[in-house]
Amino acid sequence: MRFGIVTPAHNEADTIPDYISSVIGQSILPVTLIIVNDNSTDNTGDIARQIAKKHDWITVIDRESLPVHRTGSKVVAAFLHGLSKTDYSTWDIIVKMDADLVLPPDYFKGVTEEFARSESVGICGGICALRKGGKLVPEQLTDRFHVRGALKAYRKSCYARIGGVRPVYGWDTLDELLAAYYNWETVVLPDLVAEHRAPTGSDTSSTVLHKMTGEMFYRLGYGPVISLAASAKRYRMKPFLISALWSCLGYLLAALRKPEQYVTPAQRIFIRKLRYRRMREKIAGKRA
């Protein structure tokens, strides 16, 4: 299956050489790798261009953007910019991959085989892990239902059906919920472990991030019970316990302000039923 990769990169000079090397070393190569140098103030672009000179399937694009960090929206905007600059009509799979990863050699072999296994698979990916004491330990946000935004692969027809990805915080949950709504399957491949060189949320104040997450739950249409349950699960994240409280506060403040939700009323009903079903499955699993 033919696939192409778009990689947003903002000030990734320390990580991008190993990332690109891990793509070059894949047992199955992409049609193209597009690096979007998103207004970097270091030499990310220069490093990427030096490597690209040796590989005609690697392209580097410079993008002007605001220097401020916007969790979720900035990286997706860079991805969409890169995708808009290429003809992906011949691709079967669209891959959004971050520049702070190091992939195992057979990563894309495993992903493409999973897409080939079933035409119902719309989104697929491995898991992100941090190196601790010489070992790779899955990040806390790892979930059997959720492919992390750092390494998402989409069947092109699924990507089109969900309307692509949106430059909003929570985009990498919204896409999977919409995929499920349109009868696409999301598959996590736990044996495909990518080293994540920058922990998720390391560039954003923890309390701000948890508050944003609470608002995201509202915008996704979760409702109070699901949102508060999802917030409570964050008690193990730093700052411990306070993280859950800030997420709850973010939801409650959003419920009062009533910002525009990401989903339609019909999608909201579907999402709540889906989340309730998964909650029941988890509870039943623990009791078994």
Summary of the structure (lengths in Angstrom):
residues: 288
radius of gyration: 18.7
end to end distance: 39.6
largest distance: 56.5
contacts: 945
relative contact order: 0.12
helix: 43%
strand: 22%
